[in-house]
Amino acid sequence: MPATLMIIALQVLLHKRLLFLEGPQSEQISITMESGPEPFQILRDNLESINIQILEVKTQKTRVYGLAGARRACGSVFILMCFQDDPYIRALDI
């Protein structure tokens, strides 16, 4: 009887979703783009429209480097499609 209860308890434990095994709930996106207020404003508006938060921005003379965080539910393909036609983006890494 105790063995049966232990087997049932283990099966319940192993068959339910374990939060600590799911992995991260978000992704980081690294963006390199042309420098300037207009390109950055366009990027910021695009990111906000799809609920992606800007985490960090670094600027140099000719480039802006940004790090943003996205919910994993967004999907990498969706994010790439959103920015594939942006003429100011030079690199996008997910």
Phi, psi and omega per residue, in radians:
M1 nan -0.855 3.114
P2 -1.082 -0.607 3.126
A3 -1.148 -0.677 3.122
T4 -1.110 -0.769 3.116
L5 -1.107 -0.670 3.132
M6 -1.164 -0.716 3.115
I7 -1.110 -0.770 3.125
I8 -1.108 -0.761 3.131
A9 -1.091 -0.747 3.117
L10 -1.128 -0.703 3.128
Q11 -1.147 -0.725 3.095
V12 -1.090 -0.754 -3.134
L13 -1.138 -0.766 -3.061
L14 -1.396 -0.364 -3.084
H15 -1.663 -0.151 3.081
K16 -1.597 2.844 -3.136
R17 -1.210 2.157 3.106
L18 -1.718 2.040 -3.044
L19 -1.074 -0.620 -3.083
F20 -1.302 -0.156 3.104
L21 -1.768 -0.068 -3.043
E22 -1.318 -0.448 -3.092
G23 1.622 -3.053 -3.077
P24 -1.189 2.619 3.140
Q25 -1.646 -0.022 -3.132
S26 -2.512 2.917 3.115
E27 -2.176 2.740 3.038
Q28 -1.818 2.426 3.129
I29 -2.084 2.200 3.101
S30 -1.843 2.179 -3.055
I31 -2.160 2.275 3.008
T32 -1.992 2.236 -3.075
M33 -2.516 2.979 3.091
E34 -1.090 2.583 3.124
S35 -1.395 2.627 3.074
G36 2.397 2.689 -3.103
P37 -1.201 -0.650 -3.104
E38 -1.152 -0.866 3.112
P39 -1.045 -0.686 -3.129
F40 -1.177 -0.697 3.122
Q41 -1.100 -0.731 3.113
I42 -1.094 -0.793 3.124
L43 -1.079 -0.812 -3.127
R44 -1.050 -0.753 3.113
D45 -1.104 -0.728 3.115
N46 -1.110 -0.753 3.134
L47 -1.129 -0.738 3.129
E48 -1.129 -0.600 -3.106
S49 -1.168 -0.417 3.102
I50 -1.958 0.394 3.044
N51 1.024 0.768 3.040
I52 -1.910 2.261 -3.054
Q53 -1.650 2.342 3.058
I54 -1.399 2.169 -3.099
L55 -1.683 -0.626 -3.043
E56 -2.751 2.518 3.088
V57 -2.350 2.281 3.052
K58 -2.155 2.409 -3.133
T59 -2.115 2.580 2.972
Q60 -2.254 -3.117 -3.091
K61 -1.002 -0.828 -3.030
T62 -1.925 -0.107 -3.080
R63 -2.394 2.673 2.984
V64 -2.066 2.302 3.115
Y65 -1.964 2.174 -3.109
G66 -2.191 2.615 3.058
L67 -2.181 2.171 -3.113
A68 -2.220 2.753 3.111
G69 -2.043 2.387 -3.141
A70 -2.246 2.569 3.026
R71 -1.094 2.483 3.139
R72 -1.050 -0.458 -3.124
A73 -1.158 -0.340 3.131
C74 -1.062 -0.769 -3.127
G75 1.523 2.356 -3.092
S76 -1.103 -0.704 -3.114
V77 -1.135 -0.720 3.108
F78 -1.061 -0.777 3.138
I79 -1.118 -0.772 3.111
L80 -1.090 -0.695 3.136
M81 -1.137 -0.600 -3.127
C82 -1.138 -0.513 -3.023
F83 -2.035 0.130 -3.080
Q84 -1.166 -0.484 -3.101
D85 -1.746 0.088 -3.141
D86 -1.308 2.026 -3.065
P87 -1.258 -0.265 -3.084
Y88 -1.542 -0.346 -3.101
I89 -1.385 2.239 3.128
R90 -1.756 -0.545 3.120
A91 -2.655 2.543 3.127
L92 -2.472 2.035 -3.135
D93 -2.105 2.317 3.119
I94 -2.011 nan nan
